[in-house]
Amino acid sequence: MRYAFSVCYRQVVGEGTPPTERFLEHMGESFPHILKQLELPLSLWEPYRKLCQSHIEQIRVFSGAREGLEWLRCQDIRMAILTGKDRERTEQILAYFDLEHFFTTVLSSDELNNPKPHPEGIQLLLKRLESDAKDTVMVGDGVSDILCAQNAGVRSIAALWGTKPERLRQFSRPDYFASDWADLTRKLQALL
């Protein structure tokens, strides 16, 4: 994300220092919404998306993620993804890393009228999963994830291994914090 944002910023905006750290503060939100927040042209979107797709091999799956997802699947937990990414790129990433089979459904920001932190995404996922808010937990590494969960009335766990963990601690009040996948698994196990 850092690489793609910097390259596209220089292509579209030109000279100057790309506001990469400010960009990363908005992870989890839709890219067009992030651009509006940063007062950058929407014309950054398409080259950014294409560059991310052509360099998918630079993405790394977090340590413990596959094992954690497998444990959850063995517990018969229905899992969904609510992402700020677009549908095409999300599906590409899930297929590339062979992760799609873990998730019952996926919902991307370009499929919503109101992306995170608005509760629309979680509300749609609750219907798709045939789940009640009281039986649902949102795990997220962005402030918008935690706010979305709160707006939808579901419990939240802040994943502190993401891009900006200090922002999660400073600007959100999740029900729980998890330091890594092992810690997340323990917290989910306790909730079960």
Phi and psi in degrees as a GROMACS rama.xvg file:
@    title "Ramachandran Plot"
@    xaxis  label "Phi"
@    yaxis  label "Psi"
@TYPE xy
-59.337  -49.4343  ARG-2
-60.3525  -51.896  TYR-3
-62.0676  -42.4404  ALA-4
-63.651  -45.3506  PHE-5
-62.3373  -45.8742  SER-6
-62.7407  -47.5091  VAL-7
-67.2522  -36.6423  CYS-8
-58.5617  -46.9168  TYR-9
-66.7241  -33.9601  ARG-10
-69.207  -44.1091  GLN-11
-92.132  -47.41  VAL-12
-86.1439  -39.6022  VAL-13
103.999  -134.673  GLY-14
-68.5513  166.074  GLU-15
106.005  170.204  GLY-16
-90.7966  123.557  THR-17
-62.1822  136.309  PRO-18
-79.8083  60.6592  PRO-19
-62.2411  -44.4574  THR-20
-65.5445  -38.4079  GLU-21
-65.3554  -39.1956  ARG-22
-58.4603  -46.8658  PHE-23
-67.2465  -22.7479  LEU-24
-64.3334  -19.358  GLU-25
-102.767  14.8486  HIS-26
-55.6351  140.978  MET-27
101.753  -24.4954  GLY-28
-84.3462  163.964  GLU-29
-69.2958  148  SER-30
-60.8339  -44.4226  PHE-31
-58.7204  -37.3431  PRO-32
-66.3068  -40.2286  HIS-33
-61.0737  -44.5306  ILE-34
-60.3411  -40.4499  LEU-35
-62.948  -43.3314  LYS-36
-60.3338  -36.4971  GLN-37
-90.7712  1.07259  LEU-38
55.2638  47.7466  GLU-39
-112.869  155.18  LEU-40
-67.7352  140.767  PRO-41
-64.42  -14.993  LEU-42
-67.0982  -8.84416  SER-43
-71.3379  -24.0773  LEU-44
-59.8835  -53.6588  TRP-45
-65.5095  -47.2066  GLU-46
-63.8658  -34.5908  PRO-47
-62.2544  -48.0543  TYR-48
-59.7682  -45.7952  ARG-49
-66.6672  -40.1669  LYS-50
-65.5347  -41.329  LEU-51
-61.0914  -42.4063  CYS-52
-65.3633  -36.8206  GLN-53
-80.601  -9.81353  SER-54
-123.193  36.6068  HIS-55
-59.3666  -27.7241  ILE-56
-65.8103  -13.998  GLU-57
-80.1962  -12.1451  GLN-58
-74.7667  142.197  ILE-59
-121.987  134.444  ARG-60
-79.392  131.353  VAL-61
-61.4957  144.367  PHE-62
-57.3359  131.277  SER-63
87.3333  -8.41217  GLY-64
-64.258  -49.9997  ALA-65
-61.6248  -43.084  ARG-66
-65.0678  -40.855  GLU-67
-63.5989  -43.1334  GLY-68
-65.1843  -39.4705  LEU-69
-63.8844  -42.1226  GLU-70
-60.8258  -45.3932  TRP-71
-61.639  -41.4511  LEU-72
-63.2066  -39.1727  ARG-73
-66.7517  -21.2619  CYS-74
-86.843  3.83237  GLN-75
61.5708  35.9327  ASP-76
-86.1613  124.674  ILE-77
-80.7165  125.955  ARG-78
-118.271  147.363  MET-79
-136.64  161.269  ALA-80
-115.858  132.636  ILE-81
-121.443  111.953  LEU-82
-127.435  152.347  THR-83
-78.6904  -11.9256  GLY-84
-72.3101  164.276  LYS-85
-79.3477  161.901  ASP-86
-61.1239  -46.3502  ARG-87
-60.5932  -47.0225  GLU-88
-68.3893  -38.0898  ARG-89
-61.1079  -47.8505  THR-90
-62.8399  -38.7867  GLU-91
-61.7735  -45.2476  GLN-92
-64.568  -46.8305  ILE-93
-61.0944  -41.7217  LEU-94
-68.5575  -43.6893  ALA-95
-57.9713  -39.1985  TYR-96
-98.5253  7.60192  PHE-97
53.6914  52.3249  ASP-98
-114.181  -10.847  LEU-99
-61.1743  -29.339  GLU-100
-69.1973  -12.4858  HIS-101
-78.3469  -19.1102  PHE-102
-112.173  132.878  PHE-103
-69.0478  -39.0053  THR-104
-154.351  157.982  THR-105
-132.475  137.382  VAL-106
-132.955  121.744  LEU-107
-105.922  160.019  SER-108
-61.8216  -29.7764  SER-109
-76.4307  -0.488039  ASP-110
-101.886  1.69354  GLU-111
-115.571  149.966  LEU-112
-77.0501  -33.3936  ASN-113
-132.87  93.6864  ASN-114
-67.9657  174.498  PRO-115
-51.4597  141.9  LYS-116
-89.1395  6.161  PRO-117
-60.5587  145.681  HIS-118
-77.8655  -3.31454  PRO-119
-51.0715  -44.638  GLU-120
-61.7794  -47.3658  GLY-121
-65.7144  -39.608  ILE-122
-60.6395  -41.0598  GLN-123
-66.7936  -40.4222  LEU-124
-66.7575  -36.801  LEU-125
-59.0319  -41.1146  LEU-126
-66.0647  -45.8605  LYS-127
-62.6936  -37.7396  ARG-128
-86.1645  -6.74862  LEU-129
52.7836  51.9274  GLU-130
-123.258  153.65  SER-131
-93.4129  151.817  ASP-132
-57.6452  -38.2183  ALA-133
-66.5341  -19.0237  LYS-134
-104.506  14.2102  ASP-135
-120.393  144.663  THR-136
-128.95  132.181  VAL-137
-100.752  125.799  MET-138
-108.097  124.699  VAL-139
-149.244  156.199  GLY-140
-111.242  10.813  ASP-141
-125.893  153.426  GLY-142
-56.3818  -40.4731  VAL-143
-62.4643  -30.638  SER-144
-64.1929  -46.8916  ASP-145
-67.8333  -42.3751  ILE-146
-63.375  -39.5382  LEU-147
-60.2507  -45.8605  CYS-148
-60.0523  -46.0758  ALA-149
-63.4548  -41.299  GLN-150
-64.4151  -27.1069  ASN-151
-95.1532  -4.0798  ALA-152
76.1455  28.6251  GLY-153
-113.229  155.835  VAL-154
-67.7359  157.512  ARG-155
-136.473  145.843  SER-156
-125.407  123.331  ILE-157
-86.5611  120.419  ALA-158
-86.7403  108.993  ALA-159
-83.3058  7.80818  LEU-160
-98.3549  10.1945  TRP-161
-82.2797  -161.489  GLY-162
-69.5292  -41.8467  THR-163
-133.482  69.3716  LYS-164
-62.4423  -29.938  PRO-165
-64.3923  -31.8428  GLU-166
-68.5203  -37.5975  ARG-167
-60.4253  -44.4373  LEU-168
-67.0074  -36.9297  ARG-169
-82.1945  -38.2962  GLN-170
-115.764  9.62062  PHE-171
-141.606  159.135  SER-172
-127.924  74.4273  ARG-173
-70.9759  168.303  PRO-174
-70.2154  -33.0717  ASP-175
-145.298  157.205  TYR-176
-114.898  143.935  PHE-177
-126.839  129.85  ALA-178
-82.8843  -25.8607  SER-179
-161.363  -177.487  ASP-180
-64.6965  -35.8279  TRP-181
-63.2255  -42.7422  ALA-182
-65.341  -41.0146  ASP-183
-60.5207  -44.996  LEU-184
-60.1822  -42.3258  THR-185
-62.0742  -42.8351  ARG-186
-65.6955  -42.6386  LYS-187
-66.3239  -37.9341  LEU-188
-61.0494  -41.0779  GLN-189
-65.7141  -35.8786  ALA-190
-70.8554  -28.4262  LEU-191
